[in-house]
Amino acid sequence: MKPNDALRPRFQEIAGQIREDLAAGRYGSEGRMPSESQLTQRFGVSRPTIARALRVLSDEGLIERRAGSGTFARPGGRLSVNSKLFALLIPDLGNTEIFQLICGELASLARMHDYGLVWGNSEHPRLDPELTVQNAIQLCRQFIDRNVSGVFYAPHELVQEKEEGNRQIPVMLREAGIPVVLIDRDLSSFPSRSNFDLVGVDNVAGGFMLADHLLKLGCTRIHFVAKPLSAQTVEARIAGVREALARRQVLPDQNWIHIGHPEDRRFVKNLLGPARPEAYICANDHTAALLLREFQKLGVRVPEDIRVTGFDDVKFATLVSPPLTTIQQPCREIALKAFRAMLDRVADPTLPACHMSLTPRLVIRDSCGAYLPSKPTEKNVNPWTKA
């Protein structure tokens, strides 16, 4: 919300939001706008309030009413978007909580600075279908056609075609003269860095914190679990775990990194095979939650038999049983730094690429075993924990 929005009449707020929609070209080539009834439902106000907002836009020459047809964006009346429109290209926005938090903050910052913000294919990004690589490339072309001022981009992960999109999209934007700020993850495999601005959490530090915490609890056989085709951030988290083990002069087990699907019963059973670790660090909270569920089905107790940690500190990290020890991502700070990086990049495209890694925070809950009353004696050791 802009600083003065609280003092503006509601119809003026609505007119401002529709004005941003017009600037983004959201109503397509025909310019057909939603009906008054649909706008009433969208904004949660009365029809007279909507009518008043539309009258403001009509007086500005931005829209026109056509008898029997509805309301349309007026040809030639579209707002200029050359310098006041940013775009989000976040493939995981609809199903990844940290991106929803970061993008929500970016939307607020854009409004405070009088920028419009294009979310994607709809006004409600959580309702958008999954953004495939090809859809993302098509959307990128739309952003170029609209001549947006800059794009916040989170590279693809977990899909076979990710390399194609992650290579093609930022180059398309750069060749069109549109600044790009990467969110959360880089384009290159860790530890390589791209020449694009990047803002995210310090993943190496996060991995180190988790492993160091488990080592302090007495765990020396620590393993790592991730899904196939994960982002390069996961490689950085593994590097942090490896560094913590090395600092304590702990030699990791052979094959201590497990790549697979935590919903695959065979994969999970293999995690509980002859080489049974004391703790699993998962690439993210979602992977950890799925692993907890499968362990529970197999009768494996967490943290009594095996300790589990996650990464991200999403809301359900406190709702699973047991609650997850994890790393909290500073989402608001990421958004603030990313927006500032974008403004700097727009002001001076010749600046060297800036990579900002923000400090993570360890959140200790039950799943790591920190609050276990005492170690079990030999007579009541669970068979899963025997060497």
Sine and cosine of phi, psi and omega as CSV:
sin_phi,cos_phi,sin_psi,cos_psi,sin_omega,cos_omega
0.00,0.00,0.70,-0.72,0.05,-1.00
-0.93,0.37,0.42,-0.91,-0.06,-1.00
-0.82,0.57,-0.57,0.82,-0.07,-1.00
-1.00,-0.09,0.02,1.00,-0.06,-1.00
-0.86,0.50,-0.58,0.81,-0.05,-1.00
-0.91,0.41,-0.36,0.93,-0.02,-1.00
-0.99,-0.12,-0.12,0.99,-0.06,-1.00
-1.00,0.00,0.58,-0.82,0.12,-0.99
-0.86,0.52,0.47,-0.88,-0.08,-1.00
-0.87,0.49,-0.63,0.78,-0.04,-1.00
-0.90,0.44,-0.52,0.85,0.04,-1.00
-0.95,0.31,-0.61,0.79,0.10,-1.00
-0.85,0.52,-0.73,0.68,-0.04,-1.00
-0.90,0.43,-0.67,0.75,0.04,-1.00
-0.86,0.51,-0.64,0.77,0.02,-1.00
-0.90,0.43,-0.65,0.76,0.01,-1.00
-0.93,0.36,-0.64,0.77,0.05,-1.00
-0.93,0.38,-0.56,0.83,0.04,-1.00
-0.87,0.49,-0.64,0.77,0.06,-1.00
-0.91,0.42,-0.63,0.78,0.05,-1.00
-0.87,0.49,-0.66,0.75,0.01,-1.00
-0.91,0.42,-0.64,0.77,0.02,-1.00
-0.89,0.45,-0.56,0.83,-0.02,-1.00
-0.99,0.15,-0.08,1.00,-0.05,-1.00
0.92,0.40,0.53,0.85,-0.15,-0.99
-0.94,0.33,-0.27,0.96,-0.07,-1.00
-0.99,-0.13,0.25,0.97,0.15,-0.99
0.96,0.26,-0.06,-1.00,-0.07,-1.00
-0.93,0.38,-0.54,0.84,0.01,-1.00
-0.98,0.22,-0.40,0.92,0.03,-1.00
0.98,0.21,0.18,0.98,-0.02,-1.00
-0.93,0.38,0.79,-0.61,-0.02,-1.00
-0.98,-0.17,0.30,-0.95,0.07,-1.00
-0.87,0.49,0.41,-0.91,0.04,-1.00
-0.94,0.34,0.24,-0.97,0.05,-1.00
-0.86,0.51,-0.61,0.79,0.02,-1.00
-0.89,0.46,-0.68,0.73,0.02,-1.00
-0.92,0.39,-0.64,0.77,0.04,-1.00
-0.92,0.38,-0.59,0.81,0.07,-1.00
-0.86,0.51,-0.68,0.74,0.00,-1.00
-0.94,0.35,-0.64,0.77,-0.03,-1.00
-0.89,0.45,-0.71,0.70,-0.11,-0.99
-1.00,-0.08,-0.17,0.98,0.04,-1.00
0.93,0.38,0.63,0.77,0.01,-1.00
-0.77,-0.64,0.06,-1.00,0.00,-1.00
-0.98,0.21,0.31,-0.95,0.00,-1.00
-0.90,0.44,-0.63,0.77,0.05,-1.00
-0.86,0.52,-0.57,0.82,0.03,-1.00
-0.91,0.41,-0.67,0.74,0.05,-1.00
-0.90,0.44,-0.69,0.72,-0.01,-1.00
-0.86,0.50,-0.62,0.79,0.00,-1.00
-0.93,0.37,-0.65,0.76,0.04,-1.00
-0.89,0.45,-0.68,0.73,0.00,-1.00
-0.91,0.41,-0.55,0.84,0.02,-1.00
-0.91,0.41,-0.60,0.80,0.07,-1.00
-0.87,0.50,-0.73,0.69,-0.02,-1.00
-0.92,0.38,-0.57,0.82,0.05,-1.00
-0.91,0.40,-0.67,0.74,0.02,-1.00
-0.90,0.43,-0.46,0.89,0.03,-1.00
-0.99,0.14,-0.09,1.00,0.01,-1.00
0.98,0.18,0.31,0.95,-0.05,-1.00
-1.00,-0.03,-0.45,0.89,0.00,-1.00
-0.71,-0.71,0.25,-0.97,0.06,-1.00
-0.59,-0.81,0.57,-0.82,0.05,-1.00
-0.99,-0.11,0.76,-0.65,0.03,-1.00
-0.90,-0.43,0.87,-0.48,-0.07,-1.00
-0.83,0.56,0.80,-0.60,0.04,-1.00
0.98,0.17,-0.09,1.00,-0.05,-1.00
-0.88,-0.48,-0.54,0.84,-0.01,-1.00
0.86,-0.52,-0.39,-0.92,-0.05,-1.00
-0.94,-0.34,0.67,-0.74,-0.06,-1.00
-0.72,-0.69,0.52,-0.86,0.19,-0.98
-0.91,0.42,0.72,-0.70,-0.08,-1.00
-0.97,0.23,0.78,-0.62,0.06,-1.00
-0.82,0.57,0.75,-0.66,-0.01,-1.00
0.99,0.14,-0.10,0.99,-0.02,-1.00
-0.98,-0.18,0.07,1.00,-0.02,-1.00
-0.90,0.44,0.64,-0.77,0.04,-1.00
-0.91,0.43,0.51,-0.86,0.12,-0.99
-0.94,0.35,0.72,-0.69,-0.01,-1.00
-0.89,-0.45,0.29,0.96,-0.11,-0.99
-0.90,0.43,-0.52,0.85,-0.13,-0.99
-0.74,-0.67,0.04,1.00,-0.13,-0.99
-0.73,-0.68,0.60,0.80,0.02,-1.00
-0.58,-0.82,0.86,-0.50,0.12,-0.99
-0.97,-0.25,0.30,-0.95,-0.02,-1.00
-0.73,-0.69,0.49,-0.87,0.08,-1.00
-0.94,-0.35,0.76,-0.65,0.10,-1.00
-0.81,-0.59,1.00,0.05,-0.13,-0.99
-0.82,-0.57,1.00,-0.09,-0.08,-1.00
-0.84,0.55,-0.55,0.84,-0.07,-1.00
-0.99,-0.13,0.28,0.96,-0.11,-0.99
-0.86,0.51,-0.65,0.76,-0.10,-1.00
-0.94,0.33,-0.35,0.94,-0.09,-1.00
-0.73,-0.68,0.27,0.96,0.02,-1.00
-0.81,-0.58,0.90,-0.43,-0.15,-0.99
-0.89,0.45,-0.64,0.77,-0.05,-1.00
-0.90,0.44,-0.57,0.82,0.04,-1.00
-0.94,0.34,-0.58,0.81,0.06,-1.00
-0.88,0.47,-0.66,0.75,0.02,-1.00
-0.93,0.37,-0.72,0.70,-0.01,-1.00
-0.89,0.46,-0.71,0.70,-0.05,-1.00
-0.94,0.33,-0.52,0.86,0.10,-0.99
-0.89,0.47,-0.66,0.75,0.06,-1.00
-0.92,0.39,-0.64,0.77,0.04,-1.00
-0.88,0.47,-0.62,0.78,0.03,-1.00
-0.89,0.46,-0.68,0.73,0.03,-1.00
-0.90,0.44,-0.68,0.73,0.01,-1.00
-0.90,0.43,-0.63,0.77,0.02,-1.00
-0.88,0.47,-0.70,0.72,0.00,-1.00
-0.91,0.42,-0.64,0.77,0.01,-1.00
-0.88,0.47,-0.50,0.87,-0.03,-1.00
-0.98,-0.20,0.29,0.96,0.06,-1.00
0.88,0.47,0.56,0.83,0.13,-0.99
-0.96,-0.27,0.58,-0.81,0.23,-0.97
-0.99,0.15,0.29,-0.96,0.00,-1.00
-0.64,-0.77,0.84,-0.54,0.05,-1.00
-1.00,-0.06,0.84,-0.54,-0.05,-1.00
-1.00,0.05,-0.50,0.87,-0.10,-1.00
0.43,-0.90,-0.75,-0.66,-0.11,-0.99
-1.00,0.07,-0.19,0.98,-0.03,-1.00
-0.54,-0.84,0.11,-0.99,0.06,-1.00
-0.97,0.25,-0.25,0.97,-0.04,-1.00
-0.82,-0.57,1.00,0.00,-0.15,-0.99
-0.86,0.50,-0.44,0.90,0.01,-1.00
-0.93,0.37,-0.33,0.94,-0.01,-1.00
-1.00,-0.05,-0.11,0.99,0.01,-1.00
-0.91,0.41,0.57,-0.82,0.14,-0.99
-0.91,0.42,0.27,-0.96,-0.01,-1.00
-0.83,0.55,0.73,-0.69,-0.07,-1.00
-1.00,0.06,0.99,-0.14,0.02,-1.00
-0.95,0.31,0.16,-0.99,0.02,-1.00
-0.87,0.50,-0.72,0.70,0.00,-1.00
-0.91,0.42,-0.63,0.78,0.06,-1.00
-0.89,0.45,-0.64,0.77,0.00,-1.00
-0.91,0.42,-0.65,0.76,0.03,-1.00
-0.90,0.43,-0.66,0.75,0.04,-1.00
-0.90,0.44,-0.67,0.74,0.02,-1.00
-0.91,0.42,-0.60,0.80,0.06,-1.00
-0.86,0.51,-0.67,0.74,0.03,-1.00
-0.89,0.46,-0.60,0.80,0.05,-1.00
-0.90,0.43,-0.66,0.75,0.03,-1.00
-0.88,0.47,-0.62,0.78,0.02,-1.00
-0.92,0.40,-0.68,0.73,0.03,-1.00
-0.87,0.49,-0.58,0.82,-0.01,-1.00
-0.99,0.14,-0.13,0.99,0.00,-1.00
0.83,0.55,0.78,0.63,0.02,-1.00
-0.91,0.42,0.35,-0.94,-0.06,-1.00
-0.98,0.20,-0.42,0.91,-0.02,-1.00
-0.04,-1.00,0.34,-0.94,-0.04,-1.00
-0.77,-0.64,0.78,-0.63,0.17,-0.99
-1.00,-0.02,0.86,-0.52,-0.16,-0.99
-0.79,-0.62,0.78,-0.63,0.15,-0.99
-0.95,-0.31,0.94,-0.34,-0.05,-1.00
-0.82,0.57,0.47,-0.89,-0.01,-1.00
-0.91,0.42,0.43,-0.90,0.19,-0.98
-0.55,-0.84,0.20,-0.98,0.12,-0.99
0.92,0.40,0.23,0.97,0.05,-1.00
-0.75,-0.66,0.54,-0.84,-0.06,-1.00
-0.87,0.49,-0.57,0.83,-0.12,-0.99
-1.00,0.06,0.16,0.99,-0.14,-0.99
-0.86,0.51,-0.60,0.80,-0.04,-1.00
-0.88,0.48,-0.65,0.76,0.00,-1.00
-0.88,0.48,-0.78,0.62,-0.03,-1.00
-0.92,0.40,-0.68,0.73,-0.04,-1.00
-0.92,0.40,-0.41,0.91,0.06,-1.00
-1.00,0.08,-0.63,0.78,-0.16,-0.99
-0.99,0.13,-0.68,0.73,-0.16,-0.99
-0.88,0.47,-0.81,0.59,-0.03,-1.00
-0.89,0.45,-0.53,0.85,0.03,-1.00
-0.92,0.38,-0.68,0.74,0.05,-1.00
-0.83,0.55,-0.71,0.70,-0.03,-1.00
-0.93,0.38,-0.70,0.72,-0.01,-1.00
-0.89,0.45,-0.67,0.74,0.01,-1.00
-0.90,0.43,-0.43,0.90,0.05,-1.00
-1.00,0.08,0.04,1.00,0.01,-1.00
0.98,0.20,0.36,0.93,-0.04,-1.00
-0.97,-0.25,0.86,-0.52,0.00,-1.00
-0.90,0.44,0.53,-0.85,0.02,-1.00
-0.79,-0.61,0.75,-0.66,0.17,-0.99
-0.88,-0.48,0.86,-0.51,0.01,-1.00
-0.98,0.18,0.67,-0.74,0.00,-1.00
-0.94,-0.34,0.79,-0.62,0.16,-0.99
0.98,0.21,-0.67,0.74,-0.16,-0.99
-0.60,-0.80,0.44,-0.90,-0.02,-1.00
-1.00,-0.04,0.11,-0.99,0.04,-1.00
-1.00,0.09,-0.49,0.87,-0.10,-1.00
-1.00,-0.06,0.40,-0.92,0.08,-1.00
-0.93,0.36,0.62,-0.79,0.03,-1.00
-0.89,0.45,0.67,-0.74,0.13,0.99
-0.99,-0.12,0.22,0.97,0.03,-1.00
-0.91,0.42,0.42,-0.91,0.02,-1.00
-0.80,-0.61,0.60,-0.80,0.07,-1.00
-0.99,0.11,0.09,-1.00,0.04,-1.00
-0.98,-0.21,0.59,0.81,0.12,-0.99
-0.91,-0.42,0.49,-0.87,0.09,-1.00
-0.87,0.50,0.63,-0.78,-0.03,-1.00
-0.63,-0.78,0.72,-0.69,0.07,-1.00
-0.76,-0.65,0.80,-0.60,0.03,-1.00
-0.21,-0.98,-0.06,-1.00,0.04,-1.00
-0.98,0.18,0.39,-0.92,0.08,-1.00
-0.98,0.21,0.99,-0.10,-0.09,-1.00
-0.94,0.33,-0.55,0.84,0.05,-1.00
-0.89,0.45,-0.71,0.70,0.02,-1.00
-0.89,0.45,-0.63,0.78,0.01,-1.00
-0.89,0.45,-0.72,0.69,0.05,-1.00
-0.88,0.47,-0.65,0.76,0.03,-1.00
-0.88,0.47,-0.71,0.70,-0.03,-1.00
-0.86,0.51,-0.70,0.72,-0.02,-1.00
-0.90,0.44,-0.74,0.67,-0.02,-1.00
-0.92,0.40,-0.67,0.74,-0.01,-1.00
-0.89,0.46,-0.63,0.78,0.04,-1.00
-0.89,0.45,-0.71,0.71,0.01,-1.00
-0.91,0.41,-0.61,0.79,0.05,-1.00
-0.89,0.45,-0.63,0.78,0.04,-1.00
-0.91,0.41,-0.46,0.89,0.04,-1.00
-0.99,0.15,-0.02,1.00,0.04,-1.00
0.98,-0.19,0.02,1.00,0.02,-1.00
-0.99,0.15,0.77,-0.64,0.08,-1.00
-0.88,-0.48,-0.36,0.93,0.01,-1.00
-0.98,-0.21,1.00,0.04,-0.08,-1.00
-0.94,-0.33,0.77,-0.64,0.02,-1.00
-0.88,-0.47,0.25,-0.97,-0.05,-1.00
-0.81,-0.58,0.66,-0.75,0.00,-1.00
-0.82,-0.57,0.75,-0.66,0.04,-1.00
-0.56,-0.83,0.38,-0.92,0.07,-1.00
-0.99,0.16,0.41,-0.91,0.07,-1.00
-0.89,0.46,0.51,-0.86,0.08,-1.00
0.90,0.44,0.48,0.88,0.03,-1.00
-0.93,0.38,0.29,-0.96,0.01,-1.00
-0.92,0.38,0.29,-0.96,-0.01,-1.00
-0.91,0.41,-0.26,0.97,0.08,-1.00
-0.86,0.50,-0.55,0.84,0.00,-1.00
-0.92,0.39,-0.63,0.78,0.07,-1.00
-0.86,0.50,-0.62,0.79,0.01,-1.00
-0.93,0.38,-0.62,0.78,0.02,-1.00
-0.91,0.41,-0.63,0.78,0.07,-1.00
-0.89,0.46,-0.65,0.76,0.03,-1.00
-0.88,0.48,-0.61,0.79,0.04,-1.00
-0.91,0.42,-0.65,0.76,0.05,-1.00
-0.89,0.45,-0.71,0.71,-0.01,-1.00
-0.87,0.49,-0.64,0.77,-0.01,-1.00
-0.91,0.41,-0.65,0.76,0.02,-1.00
-0.89,0.45,-0.66,0.75,0.04,-1.00
-0.89,0.46,-0.69,0.73,-0.01,-1.00
-0.90,0.43,-0.64,0.77,0.01,-1.00
-0.87,0.50,-0.56,0.83,0.00,-1.00
-1.00,-0.08,0.14,0.99,0.02,-1.00
0.83,0.55,0.66,0.75,0.05,-1.00
-0.97,-0.25,0.85,-0.52,0.02,-1.00
-0.99,0.12,0.85,-0.53,-0.01,-1.00
-0.93,0.36,0.44,-0.90,0.07,-1.00
-0.89,0.46,0.39,-0.92,0.18,-0.98
-0.90,0.43,0.57,-0.82,0.04,-1.00
0.81,0.59,0.70,0.72,-0.02,-1.00
-0.99,0.13,-0.14,0.99,0.05,-1.00
-0.97,-0.23,0.85,-0.52,-0.08,-1.00
-0.91,-0.40,0.86,-0.52,0.03,-1.00
-0.94,-0.35,0.89,-0.45,-0.02,-1.00
0.00,-1.00,-0.06,-1.00,-0.04,-1.00
-0.99,-0.15,0.86,-0.52,-0.03,-1.00
-0.92,0.38,-0.13,0.99,0.10,-0.99
-1.00,-0.03,-0.06,1.00,0.03,-1.00
-1.00,0.06,0.95,-0.33,-0.09,-1.00
-0.85,0.53,-0.64,0.77,0.00,-1.00
-0.90,0.44,-0.68,0.73,0.03,-1.00
-0.87,0.50,-0.70,0.71,-0.03,-1.00
-0.92,0.40,-0.64,0.77,0.03,-1.00
-0.89,0.45,-0.57,0.82,0.05,-1.00
-0.91,0.41,-0.50,0.87,0.07,-1.00
-0.91,0.43,-0.41,0.91,-0.03,-1.00
-0.97,-0.23,0.35,0.94,-0.05,-1.00
-0.96,0.29,-0.38,-0.93,-0.08,-1.00
-0.82,0.57,-0.64,0.77,0.00,-1.00
-1.00,-0.01,0.99,0.12,-0.08,-1.00
-1.00,0.02,0.91,-0.40,0.01,-1.00
-0.97,0.26,0.16,-0.99,0.07,-1.00
-1.00,0.02,-0.40,0.92,-0.07,-1.00
-0.44,-0.90,0.51,-0.86,0.11,-0.99
-0.87,-0.49,0.80,-0.60,0.20,-0.98
-0.99,-0.13,0.84,-0.54,-0.03,-1.00
-0.99,-0.15,0.48,-0.88,-0.07,-1.00
-0.88,0.48,-0.49,0.87,0.02,-1.00
-0.36,-0.93,0.12,-0.99,-0.05,-1.00
-0.91,0.41,-0.57,0.82,-0.01,-1.00
-0.89,0.45,-0.72,0.69,0.05,-1.00
-0.87,0.48,-0.68,0.73,0.00,-1.00
-0.89,0.45,-0.66,0.75,-0.01,-1.00
-0.91,0.42,-0.66,0.75,0.04,-1.00
-0.91,0.42,-0.63,0.78,0.01,-1.00
-0.92,0.40,-0.66,0.75,0.06,-1.00
-0.85,0.53,-0.69,0.73,-0.02,-1.00
-0.89,0.45,-0.69,0.72,-0.01,-1.00
-0.93,0.36,-0.62,0.78,0.06,-1.00
-0.87,0.49,-0.67,0.75,0.00,-1.00
-0.88,0.47,-0.66,0.75,0.02,-1.00
-0.89,0.45,-0.51,0.86,-0.03,-1.00
-1.00,0.01,0.03,1.00,0.02,-1.00
0.98,0.19,0.32,0.95,0.02,-1.00
-1.00,-0.06,0.80,-0.59,-0.05,-1.00
-1.00,0.00,0.72,-0.69,0.10,-0.99
-0.88,-0.47,0.82,-0.57,0.18,0.98
-0.99,-0.17,0.09,1.00,-0.12,-0.99
-0.87,0.50,-0.66,0.75,-0.04,-1.00
-1.00,-0.09,-0.70,0.71,0.01,-1.00
-0.61,-0.79,0.66,-0.75,0.02,-1.00
-1.00,-0.09,0.57,-0.82,-0.07,-1.00
-0.70,-0.72,0.68,-0.74,0.11,-0.99
-0.76,-0.65,0.33,-0.95,0.02,-1.00
-0.87,-0.49,-0.39,-0.92,0.02,-1.00
-0.33,-0.95,0.79,-0.61,0.09,-1.00
0.79,-0.62,-0.64,0.77,-0.09,-1.00
0.87,0.49,0.82,0.58,0.12,-0.99
-0.98,0.22,0.16,-0.99,-0.13,-0.99
-0.86,0.51,-0.66,0.75,-0.09,-1.00
-0.96,0.30,-0.08,1.00,0.05,-1.00
-0.88,0.47,-0.44,0.90,0.03,-1.00
-1.00,-0.05,-0.16,0.99,-0.09,-1.00
-0.99,-0.15,-0.40,0.92,0.03,-1.00
-0.95,0.31,0.27,-0.96,0.00,-1.00
-0.85,-0.53,0.88,-0.48,-0.06,1.00
-0.98,0.22,0.35,-0.93,0.05,-1.00
-0.84,0.54,0.57,-0.82,-0.16,-0.99
-0.99,0.10,0.76,-0.65,0.33,-0.94
-0.96,0.28,0.71,-0.70,-0.17,-0.99
-0.37,-0.93,-0.02,-1.00,0.09,-1.00
-0.94,-0.35,0.79,-0.62,0.00,-1.00
-1.00,0.04,0.79,-0.61,0.07,-1.00
-1.00,0.06,0.74,-0.68,0.01,-1.00
-0.99,0.17,0.97,0.25,-0.17,-0.98
-0.87,0.49,-0.68,0.73,-0.02,-1.00
-0.90,0.44,-0.68,0.74,0.00,-1.00
-0.91,0.41,-0.60,0.80,0.05,-1.00
-0.87,0.49,-0.71,0.70,0.01,-1.00
-0.89,0.46,-0.69,0.72,-0.01,-1.00
-0.88,0.47,-0.72,0.70,0.00,-1.00
-0.92,0.39,-0.62,0.79,0.00,-1.00
-0.92,0.40,-0.66,0.75,-0.01,-1.00
-0.92,0.39,-0.66,0.75,0.04,-1.00
-0.90,0.45,-0.65,0.76,0.03,-1.00
-0.88,0.47,-0.61,0.79,0.01,-1.00
-0.92,0.40,-0.71,0.71,0.02,-1.00
-0.87,0.48,-0.65,0.76,0.03,-1.00
-0.90,0.43,-0.65,0.76,-0.02,-1.00
-0.92,0.38,-0.63,0.78,0.04,-1.00
-0.91,0.42,-0.64,0.76,-0.03,-1.00
-0.94,0.34,-0.56,0.83,-0.03,-1.00
-0.56,-0.83,1.00,-0.04,-0.02,-1.00
-0.90,0.43,-0.23,0.97,-0.05,-1.00
-1.00,0.06,-0.05,1.00,0.00,-1.00
-0.87,0.49,0.58,-0.82,0.08,-1.00
-0.91,0.42,0.45,-0.89,0.00,-1.00
-0.86,0.51,0.67,-0.74,-0.05,-1.00
-0.91,-0.41,0.82,-0.57,0.04,-1.00
-0.92,-0.40,0.92,-0.40,-0.04,-1.00
-0.92,-0.38,0.86,-0.50,0.04,-1.00
-0.93,-0.37,0.91,-0.42,-0.07,-1.00
-1.00,0.00,0.46,-0.89,-0.11,-0.99
-0.96,0.29,0.80,-0.60,0.06,-1.00
-0.99,0.14,0.16,-0.99,0.03,-1.00
-0.72,-0.69,0.76,-0.65,0.03,-1.00
-0.98,0.22,0.78,-0.62,0.04,-1.00
-0.91,-0.42,0.92,-0.40,-0.10,-1.00
-1.00,-0.10,0.84,-0.54,0.07,-1.00
-0.74,-0.67,-0.23,-0.97,-0.19,-0.98
-0.93,0.36,-0.47,0.88,-0.20,-0.98
-0.91,0.41,-0.33,0.94,-0.01,-1.00
-1.00,0.05,-0.14,0.99,0.00,-1.00
0.99,0.13,0.19,0.98,-0.02,-1.00
-0.90,0.44,-0.44,0.90,-0.07,-1.00
-0.96,-0.29,0.27,0.96,0.10,-0.99
-0.91,0.42,0.67,-0.75,-0.06,-1.00
-0.89,0.45,-0.67,0.75,0.01,-1.00
-0.21,-0.98,0.28,-0.96,0.04,-1.00
-0.95,0.31,0.62,-0.78,0.00,-1.00
-0.93,0.36,0.54,-0.84,0.09,-1.00
-0.98,0.18,0.20,-0.98,-0.10,-1.00
-0.87,0.49,-0.55,0.83,-0.08,-1.00
-0.94,0.33,-0.37,0.93,0.03,-1.00
-0.87,-0.49,0.38,0.92,0.06,-1.00
-0.93,0.37,0.73,-0.68,0.06,-1.00
-0.94,0.35,0.65,-0.76,-0.03,-1.00
-0.84,0.55,-0.41,0.91,0.00,-1.00
-0.91,0.40,-0.41,0.91,-0.11,-0.99
-1.00,-0.06,-0.08,1.00,-0.01,-1.00
-0.96,0.29,0.61,-0.80,0.02,-1.00
-0.96,0.29,0.00,0.00,0.00,0.00
